[in-house]
Amino acid sequence: RGEEATEGRLAGREIPDEQWDRVDALQRYAEERGVSLLEVAIGGLLAMPAVTSVIAGATTPEQVRANVAAGAWEPSAEDVEALRALR
């Protein structure tokens, strides 16, 4: 917080506190359920009725394996509602 991103597409720009607040809320959500943010991202998207597939970028075999494993998390209906409330 309060610093410019040093690399990636946001390099040279400060990320607004509202976005950090959302990241913090998602991190708490993940911790409460014993899963990673990656699992929340991929598993949460796959739990949405309108989503039939998730296309996640990967540049290493390890990232591919992590993305595939993240899709194994199946949030409950209550988890999905709580996730939607974080929007």
JODA-V28324 format. One record per residue. RES is the residue in three letters. OMEGA is omega as a letter, one per 20 degrees, with the letter a starting at -180 (999 if undefined). Layout:
res:omega
RES:OMEGA
RES:OMEGA
//
This chain:
res:omega
ARG:r
GLY:r
GLU:r
GLU:r
ALA:a
THR:r
GLU:r
GLY:a
ARG:r
LEU:a
ALA:r
GLY:r
ARG:r
GLU:r
ILE:a
PRO:r
ASP:r
GLU:r
GLN:r
TRP:r
ASP:r
ARG:r
VAL:r
ASP:r
ALA:r
LEU:r
GLN:r
ARG:r
TYR:a
ALA:a
GLU:r
GLU:a
ARG:r
GLY:r
VAL:r
SER:r
LEU:r
LEU:r
GLU:r
VAL:a
ALA:a
ILE:r
GLY:r
GLY:r
LEU:a
LEU:r
ALA:a
MET:a
PRO:a
ALA:a
VAL:r
THR:r
SER:r
VAL:r
ILE:a
ALA:r
GLY:r
ALA:r
THR:r
THR:r
PRO:r
GLU:r
GLN:r
VAL:r
ARG:r
ALA:r
ASN:r
VAL:a
ALA:a
ALA:r
GLY:r
ALA:r
TRP:r
GLU:a
PRO:r
SER:r
ALA:r
GLU:r
ASP:a
VAL:r
GLU:r
ALA:r
LEU:r
ARG:a
ALA:a
LEU:a
ARG:999
//
